[in-house]
């Protein structure tokens, strides 16, 4: 955990309070019917829940096949190399 100075903690707390004030002022400035539609949209999004987990794939592998002529090379065989004398 990072230690913060007293000044930084106080400034962060003040910024959070100011952000909350701005949010409340914004909500009061919006017409009630638009605010109701916004709240309904947020409730619908929360009811849907998170997106399903994507399938497990190798890192950096796109879900589409490679372009023709750009297929991956076949893996090398695990035969031991001959020693050079």
Secondary structure, 3 states (H helix, E strand, C coil): CCCCCHHHHHHHHHHHHHHHHHHHHHHHHCCHHHHHHHHHHHHHHHHHCCCCCCCCCCCCCCCCCCCCCCCCCCCCCCCCCCCCC
